[in-house]
């Protein structure tokens, strides 16, 4: 299916990612059906979508009229058949459980025209093993990042059965939604960014667990070095400016040895065992007690908007 044929989109799952993803698809001018089996989740999604759009207006990224138009283009339903009626493109973002994904894919396959495109937001599972074989040519992974209405990246992966037309259409649609899609020629668990973040976890928990620095100082060090440089050079081009010989010598000299990966880092699980899960519980590595989680998230969003307004044009720039 080609881009011009996509007029209506279904987003399946109205949890953490669904409202923001639906917003971005609706911002492309298309109608969106947001589906969830839970009426309560749908009501929360309506509030979240309205709140997100209000922030866009406050940041002068949309006018009030444009925000109202985006909201009006999103429909909410707890009936899957209604959600899939007359749609040409489906974004799945349901719970990360194989049985649930497989069931949803089977139901969608039975209701969706064969030429329609189905994409999955799954992050920890291999979605290509869960879909009906007849749907494979028109299936891809489209992995968004939270908060999905703000963070530009969507990782788009295929397997050997995904058609080139499907890949081109998914990439083009995401660009029309204001996203920055990155094409992957094969699926690997964790995609690109989560694999890198898992490596970072080893060092983060080692440094914190051994009292090398506080969470605040670690974050300050990263924000004052890796992050601004990364906006210009990413990870790979940095090697060219450092000198590949220096990187090679660092490996040969082995002056630094990675700590062993712990499957149960105490610095993390001590918080989890206490019910300190982060913003949603009022405390994690940082203390948010006495603050409304919605307001904390809104402040995060506004700071992200400041960053993207300042450095967004650099994303596609190369040296």
Protein Blocks (a to p, Z undefined) as FASTA:
>chain_A
ZZklpmbdcdehjbfmlmmmmmmmmmnopacddddfblklmmmmmmmmmmmmmmmmmnop
acfklmmmmmmmpccdfbfklmmgopabdcddbdfdfklmmmmmmmmmmmpcfkbccddf
bfkbcfklmpcfklmmmgccddddddfklmmbacddddfklcfklmmmmmmmmmmnopac
dddfbdcehijmlmmmmmmmmmmmmmmmnomacfklmmmmmmmmmmmmmmmnmmmlmmmm
nopklmmmmmmnomaccddddfbdfklmmmmmnopabjknopafbccehiafklmmmmmm
mmmmmmmmmmmmmmmpcZZ
